Amino acid sequence: MLTILHNPRCSKSRQALALLQQHQADLTVIDYQKTPLSKAELTAVVTKLGITPRDLLRTKEEAYQSLQLDNSELSDDALLEAMLAQPKLMERPVIFDDSRAVIGRPPEKVLELLA
């Protein structure tokens, strides 16, 4: 079972979802802006991705600048809290199963989880 953290307004997210549907993946779709993740869930996603919270941030978002998230002194916890407060700061789409995850950029990257 795969889960996609989806933003229907994002073309890459729509493309990744379409690819998964074309491959008839067993899939749960979560619009993470309408159904926000808990801190534990977001932490688990970051761990499965094998990255830091900073690596999951969308640096071109206005909120990234206004919250001064480029400050290297900010802790991972502070960055997670920022993404929880403003989910649009999170890179998308993220697709994961029980043990692995990928960011669907480019959308074809989601196919790694089908292998």
Buried (B, 14 or more C-beta within 10 A) or exposed (E): EBBBBBBEEBEBBBBBBEBBEEEEBEBEBBBBBEEBBEEEBBBBBBEBBEBEBBEBBBEEBEBBEEBEBEEEEBEEEEBBBBBBEBBBBBBBBBBBBEEEBBBBBEBEBBBEBEE
